[in-house]
Amino acid sequence: MTLPLVDAHGHLQAERFDADRDAVIDRAVAAGLTRLLIPGWDAASSLAGAAIAARIGWARVAIGIHPSAADLHPNERSALLARVAEAQISAVGETGIDTKRDGVPLAVQRANLDAHLAVALEHGKPLILHCRSAAGSDAAQRELIAALRAARFGDTAATRAFDGRVPFILHSASGSAAYVDEALALGGGVSISGLAFRPEESATGEWVSAVPVDRLLTETDAPWLVMPGAPDPRRNEPANVRLTLEWLAERRRDDPAELAAQLVRNFDRMFPPPTAV
C-alpha cells in the first residue's frame, strides 16, 4: 500500500537537482508524496523555489535567509521579506541560529533571525527554523529560544497572529528533550529528517514519542541528510521521506497509515494553501 507522504523541507531548487529535477519530482509522486514545502536559504534560492512551486502547482514555498547567509546586505533581506505578504508564500525561512559552523557572527545571525520573527508575526505565516550547535554545546538552541521569547512567541498576541496555528517549526529537529519541550511550550512544531538516523542524534529517538502527534512533520532536507536505506547515498530526494515516516512510526509505536494521514492534516493546518492565506 502506498501511503501519502509529507516532505516539509525539500530544497528542489538546489543545484544538485538541475540535471534531473523533473525525474526527481516524478519519483516523489510515484512514492506517494502529496505535500512538499520548498524553503529558500537566500534571496536567489527563495525566488527559485517559488518558481518551482508555481510550476508544480501542488508544492508550497517558504522564503528566507539562512543563518550562514545572514551577513547579506540588510536591504537585500528587507526586499525579500517584503514578499512574505504575497499569497503564494506559505512560510518564512529557513532561518535561525547556527554556532556549529564558523563564519557569521552570532550578533549578525540574531539580527537576521529577529527580522524574520517580526515579519512572521506581522503576516501570521509560520517560521522554518534551523538550529545547530557545536558538539557538546547547546548555545544555538539557547539563543533561538531566547529570540522566540523576546519576540513574544507563546503569548496571546502570537496566538492571535497565527489564528491558533503552529507559529514555527523546528526544521530537522535535534537537541535535548529539554530544548524541544521549551519549543513546544512556545507553541512550536517539530519536523524530523534523516538527521535523526545518525548515532550522535540518538536523543531524538528518546524524545520524539513525547511530541504531540498534531505538532509533527517529516522532511528530507533534500539534497542533504541522506538517511540509511536511500537508493543513492550521495543525494537525498523527497521520495526518501518514506524512510523517515517508517522510523517515526516505529519510535512512536504508531500505525504508519494513521500517522501518514495525520502528517498530511498537520501540513495543511500549518501551511494553508495559497487560496486560504
Backbone torsions as a table, in degrees:
resi	resn	phi	psi	omega
1	MET	NA	130.6	177.6
2	THR	-86.3	120.8	-179.5
3	LEU	-90.5	149.1	175.0
4	PRO	-69.9	128.7	-174.4
5	LEU	-111.4	149.9	178.8
6	VAL	-123.4	123.4	169.5
7	ASP	-114.8	100.1	-175.4
8	ALA	-84.8	8.5	179.8
9	HIS	-166.4	88.2	178.4
10	GLY	-132.2	120.1	-175.7
11	HIS	-87.7	73.8	-178.9
12	LEU	-66.4	-17.0	179.1
13	GLN	-82.1	-3.6	-178.1
14	ALA	-62.1	147.2	-177.4
15	GLU	-57.5	-30.8	-176.9
16	ARG	-67.7	-8.5	175.3
17	PHE	-103.4	0.9	-173.7
18	ASP	-59.9	-34.4	-174.3
19	ALA	-78.8	-23.4	-173.1
20	ASP	-147.7	34.5	-174.7
21	ARG	-56.8	-44.9	-178.6
22	ASP	-63.1	-38.0	178.2
23	ALA	-66.8	-37.7	177.2
24	VAL	-62.0	-43.6	178.3
25	ILE	-63.9	-43.1	179.4
26	ASP	-61.8	-41.3	179.2
27	ARG	-64.9	-38.1	179.3
28	ALA	-63.3	-45.6	179.9
29	VAL	-63.8	-41.4	178.9
30	ALA	-63.8	-31.2	179.4
31	ALA	-77.0	-12.9	179.0
32	GLY	113.0	4.9	-178.4
33	LEU	-64.9	124.5	178.9
34	THR	-120.0	-14.2	-179.5
35	ARG	-135.5	133.9	-179.9
36	LEU	-147.0	130.6	171.2
37	LEU	-110.6	127.8	179.4
38	ILE	-106.8	103.6	-179.4
39	PRO	-92.0	149.7	173.7
40	GLY	-93.6	166.4	176.0
41	TRP	-125.1	-8.7	172.5
42	ASP	-158.7	-175.1	-175.3
43	ALA	-62.1	-47.8	-176.4
44	ALA	-63.6	-44.9	-178.6
45	SER	-69.8	-31.4	177.4
46	SER	-64.3	-44.9	-179.6
47	LEU	-69.7	-36.2	177.3
48	ALA	-65.8	-40.3	177.8
49	GLY	-63.6	-40.1	178.4
50	ALA	-63.1	-38.5	179.7
51	ALA	-66.3	-40.3	178.7
52	ILE	-66.5	-43.3	179.3
53	ALA	-60.6	-40.6	179.0
54	ALA	-64.7	-37.9	-179.4
55	ARG	-70.3	-41.9	179.3
56	ILE	-65.5	-43.8	177.7
57	GLY	95.7	-30.9	-176.6
58	TRP	-111.6	-5.4	178.2
59	ALA	-87.6	157.5	176.6
60	ARG	-116.8	166.3	-168.5
61	VAL	-134.9	146.1	172.1
62	ALA	-124.7	143.6	178.4
63	ILE	-123.8	140.5	-179.5
64	GLY	175.7	-179.4	-177.1
65	ILE	-117.5	117.9	177.8
66	HIS	-65.2	149.8	179.4
67	PRO	-57.7	-29.5	178.8
68	SER	-72.3	-13.2	176.3
69	ALA	-112.1	17.1	-171.9
70	ALA	-72.3	-11.4	178.8
71	ASP	-88.4	13.7	172.8
72	LEU	-61.8	157.2	178.4
73	HIS	-59.2	131.9	-177.3
74	PRO	-54.5	-30.3	179.4
75	ASN	-64.9	-34.8	178.3
76	GLU	-66.6	-42.1	177.7
77	ARG	-64.4	-43.7	-178.8
78	SER	-61.5	-41.4	-179.9
79	ALA	-64.8	-39.3	179.0
80	LEU	-68.0	-48.1	-175.8
81	LEU	-67.9	-21.9	175.5
82	ALA	-62.6	-21.5	-178.4
83	ARG	-82.4	-6.8	177.8
84	VAL	-58.1	-27.9	179.7
85	ALA	-66.9	-19.2	-176.5
86	GLU	-67.9	142.0	-172.8
87	ALA	-60.9	-32.6	-175.6
88	GLN	-76.9	-7.9	179.1
89	ILE	-89.8	118.3	-175.4
90	SER	-96.2	-20.0	-175.5
91	ALA	-156.3	170.2	-176.7
92	VAL	-116.9	118.5	178.6
93	GLY	140.3	178.4	19.4
94	GLU	-94.0	147.5	178.7
95	THR	-142.8	-177.0	178.5
96	GLY	145.8	-147.7	-177.4
97	ILE	-133.8	135.8	178.7
98	ASP	-139.6	109.8	176.3
99	THR	-106.0	6.3	178.6
100	LYS	-78.7	-36.3	-179.6
101	ARG	-97.5	139.3	173.2
102	ASP	-76.2	151.6	177.3
103	GLY	146.9	-97.5	-173.0
104	VAL	-75.0	125.9	-179.9
105	PRO	-58.0	147.7	-177.6
106	LEU	-58.5	-39.2	-179.3
107	ALA	-62.2	-36.1	179.0
108	VAL	-70.9	-41.8	176.2
109	GLN	-60.5	-41.5	-178.4
110	ARG	-65.9	-41.3	178.0
111	ALA	-63.0	-39.3	177.5
112	ASN	-63.6	-46.4	178.8
113	LEU	-61.4	-44.9	-178.6
114	ASP	-59.3	-37.4	178.6
115	ALA	-63.8	-39.4	178.3
116	HIS	-69.3	-40.2	178.2
117	LEU	-59.4	-42.7	-178.0
118	ALA	-63.7	-44.3	-176.6
119	VAL	-72.8	-32.2	176.3
120	ALA	-64.2	-43.7	177.1
121	LEU	-63.7	-40.0	-178.4
122	GLU	-62.3	-39.6	-173.2
123	HIS	-106.7	-2.8	177.8
124	GLY	66.3	34.7	179.2
125	LYS	-115.3	132.3	-169.8
126	PRO	-68.2	154.0	179.5
127	LEU	-93.7	143.1	171.2
128	ILE	-104.7	111.2	-168.3
129	LEU	-110.7	122.2	173.6
130	HIS	-92.8	136.9	178.8
131	CYS	-151.1	116.0	178.6
132	ARG	-138.2	133.5	175.1
133	SER	-113.2	159.1	172.8
134	ALA	-64.0	156.0	-178.5
135	ALA	-54.3	133.4	178.5
136	GLY	80.9	4.6	-177.9
137	SER	-124.5	156.2	172.5
138	ASP	-126.0	27.0	-174.7
139	ALA	-59.7	-42.7	-178.2
140	ALA	-67.6	-41.1	179.2
141	GLN	-62.5	-42.8	179.3
142	ARG	-64.0	-40.3	179.7
143	GLU	-67.0	-39.6	-179.8
144	LEU	-64.5	-47.3	179.3
145	ILE	-62.5	-39.9	178.6
146	ALA	-62.2	-40.1	179.8
147	ALA	-66.0	-42.6	178.6
148	LEU	-62.5	-43.4	179.2
149	ARG	-66.0	-41.3	179.7
150	ALA	-62.6	-33.9	178.4
151	ALA	-82.5	0.3	175.0
152	ARG	72.1	29.1	168.7
153	PHE	-67.6	140.5	-178.0
154	GLY	99.5	-11.9	179.0
155	ASP	-99.0	-178.7	-173.4
156	THR	-66.4	-30.6	179.0
157	ALA	-63.8	-42.6	178.1
158	ALA	-66.7	-38.8	177.7
159	THR	-59.0	-42.8	178.2
160	ARG	-67.3	-41.9	-177.4
161	ALA	-59.5	-36.2	-177.5
162	PHE	-102.3	9.2	177.2
163	ASP	53.4	39.4	178.1
164	GLY	80.5	-2.9	179.4
165	ARG	-80.3	167.3	177.6
166	VAL	-64.1	124.3	-175.1
167	PRO	-84.5	-18.2	178.9
168	PHE	-156.5	156.3	179.1
169	ILE	-125.4	128.8	172.6
170	LEU	-76.5	98.6	-178.9
171	HIS	-68.9	135.6	178.9
172	SER	47.3	53.1	-168.5
173	ALA	-58.4	137.3	174.6
174	SER	-151.9	162.6	-179.7
175	GLY	123.7	-167.7	-174.5
176	SER	-82.2	163.7	175.3
177	ALA	-63.2	-35.1	-179.8
178	ALA	-63.6	-41.3	178.0
179	TYR	-63.6	-46.9	179.7
180	VAL	-62.5	-40.7	177.8
181	ASP	-60.1	-40.8	178.7
182	GLU	-63.1	-42.8	179.7
183	ALA	-64.8	-41.8	178.3
184	LEU	-63.6	-38.0	179.8
185	ALA	-64.8	-24.9	176.8
186	LEU	-87.9	4.0	176.3
187	GLY	98.2	1.4	-172.7
188	GLY	-74.4	167.8	174.6
189	GLY	-113.9	171.1	-173.5
190	VAL	-131.3	128.9	177.8
191	SER	-116.4	129.5	-174.9
192	ILE	-103.9	132.6	-178.6
193	SER	-124.0	-171.8	176.0
194	GLY	-63.1	-15.8	176.7
195	LEU	-57.5	-32.8	-176.7
196	ALA	-63.7	-19.5	-178.3
197	PHE	-79.1	-14.7	-174.4
198	ARG	-76.7	139.9	-178.4
199	PRO	-55.7	-36.8	-178.6
200	GLU	-71.6	-10.2	178.0
201	GLU	-108.4	27.5	-176.0
202	SER	-60.6	-23.1	179.1
203	ALA	-59.4	-30.0	-179.2
204	THR	-58.4	-43.4	179.4
205	GLY	-64.7	-20.2	-179.6
206	GLU	-84.4	-35.3	-176.6
207	TRP	-99.8	-13.3	-171.4
208	VAL	-65.2	-27.0	-179.9
209	SER	-71.6	-16.8	-179.8
210	ALA	-89.3	-7.1	179.5
211	VAL	-76.0	128.6	177.2
212	PRO	-54.5	135.9	-172.8
213	VAL	-62.1	-26.0	179.7
214	ASP	-83.3	4.9	176.1
215	ARG	-113.1	11.1	-174.6
216	LEU	-101.4	149.5	170.2
217	LEU	-142.8	162.7	170.7
218	THR	-116.9	154.7	-179.4
219	GLU	-156.0	169.7	174.1
220	THR	-110.8	-32.2	-166.8
221	ASP	60.3	27.7	178.7
222	ALA	-54.4	141.2	9.3
223	PRO	-89.9	13.7	-176.5
224	TRP	-101.6	175.9	174.5
225	LEU	58.0	48.8	177.6
226	VAL	-62.3	134.0	-179.4
227	MET	-96.8	155.6	175.9
228	PRO	-56.2	138.4	179.6
229	GLY	96.5	-8.2	178.0
230	ALA	-70.1	144.2	-177.4
231	PRO	-58.8	-37.2	-179.0
232	ASP	-118.3	108.1	-177.8
233	PRO	-70.8	-6.2	-177.8
234	ARG	-95.6	-16.0	-176.5
235	ARG	-151.2	128.3	176.0
236	ASN	-85.6	155.0	174.8
237	GLU	-150.6	160.5	-171.4
238	PRO	-54.9	-33.1	-179.5
239	ALA	-58.0	-26.5	-176.8
240	ASN	-73.1	-7.1	-178.6
241	VAL	-63.3	-16.7	173.9
242	ARG	-56.9	-37.3	-179.6
243	LEU	-65.8	-36.2	178.1
244	THR	-71.0	-39.8	175.0
245	LEU	-57.5	-45.6	-179.6
246	GLU	-63.4	-42.7	178.0
247	TRP	-60.7	-45.4	-177.5
248	LEU	-64.8	-44.7	179.8
249	ALA	-62.5	-39.8	179.7
250	GLU	-66.0	-45.8	-178.2
251	ARG	-66.5	-34.0	-178.4
252	ARG	-91.5	-8.6	-175.6
253	ARG	59.5	40.6	177.2
254	ASP	-98.4	152.8	171.3
255	ASP	-69.7	124.1	-175.7
256	PRO	-56.0	-40.3	-179.0
257	ALA	-66.5	-43.2	178.7
258	GLU	-65.7	-41.0	178.8
259	LEU	-65.3	-42.4	179.3
260	ALA	-58.7	-44.8	179.3
261	ALA	-64.7	-37.9	178.5
262	GLN	-65.7	-39.5	179.9
263	LEU	-64.0	-36.9	175.2
264	VAL	-62.6	-45.0	177.8
265	ARG	-62.5	-41.1	178.6
266	ASN	-60.4	-46.0	-179.1
267	PHE	-59.4	-46.2	-177.5
268	ASP	-66.2	-31.8	177.7
269	ARG	-75.6	-39.7	-178.0
270	MET	-74.2	-36.3	-177.1
271	PHE	-125.0	78.8	-179.2
272	PRO	-56.1	144.6	178.0
273	PRO	-61.5	154.8	-174.7
274	PRO	-50.9	-35.2	-178.0
275	THR	-68.8	-15.8	-178.4
276	ALA	-102.6	-3.5	-176.4
277	VAL	-79.1	NA	NA
